[in-house]
Each structure stands twice: as structure tokens, then as C-alpha cells.
Amino acid sequence: RESRELPHFTAAASLVGQPAHFPFCEGDMEFVLLSARVVHVLLGVFWAGAVFFLMIYLEPAIREVGPDGGKVMASVQRRGFSRVLSWVGLFNLLTGMYLLWAISGGFSSGFMGSRSGILLSTGMLAGILALGVGIHMTKPTAERLASLGSHLAALEGPPPPDDLAEMDRLRGKLRAALRIGSALLLAALVLMTLGPHI
């Protein structure tokens, strides 16, 4: 099969002022890029949708029902929700980095300094920060809230005031983490959407 230049690489190389030559057949590379895009979009939809659902619906519902909200969070955590979401976010970023590497001709300075490159790289940075917030703030807080909810569910009689105060503190921390993560993901989505077209 004939090896030809790919439009994505050619466009990136033109910004650097160099010809685009890659040791891939066009059909093979286009299939890899298309597959990576599909996976990236599907993972991004799941990740962002789950975080937005948590912030807009689940967290307020958990707060509204009081101490019983911990039971709901415990049930969600038993299904591995936080762990799955962390892995989804990680693989979403990895596929995004690969796609950015591919369309930029290996992170060439010419492309990365263009408007598209700046928007896409800033969006990637926002995604990295969102994953960091999820792993270091949202996940441990949700796990602690779930553990406390299971503990309170096993108690006989009214829950101790200290445990209720701790649950309120954890709910507030979870709400703040979700708001930060949602804002970063929204920024990443907007920048990634605009980047290829500017």
C-alpha cells in the first residue's frame, strides 16, 4: 500500500515550515486517529456527565436527606464509582495527549504556539487539574463520607453529634470539590471544542 501524508500531520508540519513524512500508511494511521477520537469522546462524555450529575443532582439529594445520605454514598462507593471515574479520567487524558501529539506533529513549537495549539493545550491542562481534584479531593472525601454513612447505619439509636458534624463537614468539602472539578471540566470541554476550529 502507498504511504501518503496525512492532512492532520501536514497541517501541523506547515506551521513549523517542514514537510510532513511519517512511516505510516494513510489508512492505518487514520484508523488509529479515528479510534482514539471515539474513545476520547466517549470517555469524556462519561467523565464530565458523571461529575455534573454528582454536583447538580446527587450531592444536593444526599445533603437534603440528612444522615441517611451517607447510606446512599456508601451504596454508590460499593459499586466502585470513584475508582471507575478516576480510571476513566486518566484514560481520557492519555487519549487526549496522544491526539494532541498526533495533530501537532509531535508537539511542534509551531503548532503549540498557534491559537489552536494554545487552546488545546490549555484545555488539556484544565483536564489534568480536574483529574487531580477528583483523585486528591473528591474521591477521598466521598470514600470517607461513605464509610461514615455505613458506620452511622450500623448504630442503634440516634447518631452522635460529633459524627453528624463530621458528616456536614465532609458534605461541604465534597460540594466544593465537585464545583471546582466541574468548572475545570467545563473549561476543558469548551477549549477542546473550539481549539480545532480556530
JOLINJO-V776175 format. One record per run of one state. SS is the DSSP state (h for helix, s for strand, l for the rest). FROM is the first residue (numbers start at 1). TO is the last residue. Records with the same first field share a line. If there is no record, write none. Layout:
# JOLINJO-V776175
SS->FROM-TO  FROM-TO
This chain:
# JOLINJO-V776175
l->1-6  17-25  65-65  79-80  104-108  113-114  155-160  196-198
h->7-16  26-64  66-78  81-103  109-112  115-154  161-195
